[in-house]
Amino acid sequence: MPKQPIKVTSTLLKDEERSKLINVLEKIAPTAVYTGDLTSSVSILITNPAGSSDWLRSRKYQYVVQFRPDVSIITLETCLLYTSDAADDTPCV
């Protein structure tokens, strides 16, 4: 049985940050799929506390905290840290 792709979404990222995230995901997790919606198949929510003081009040974040304990919350900064590992073709996911 083929492994299901990792579904990733984000909250309150600027367009340039979202583009950078998608590019990084292609390198560090080639099987990851980015979606703009928080669907039932999403397993990772990317936030950017440095980019917005409102991220704790975002609808996606609030929903995940209240109803989706299965979703991991990762900061954009943490995700970008793996970029140097991706240059060595070392997938992190």
Number of C-alpha atoms within 10 A of each C-alpha: 3 4 6 9 15 16 19 24 22 24 22 21 18 12 9 9 15 19 12 14 22 18 14 19 24 16 22 23 17 15 16 18 15 19 13 10 12 21 11 9 12 20 18 20 20 22 25 21 16 10 13 13 11 11 18 16 10 13 13 19 20 13 13 17 15 9 9 14 11 11 18 14 17 14 14 21 14 12 16 17 11 17 19 13 14 18 11 10 11 14 17 14 10
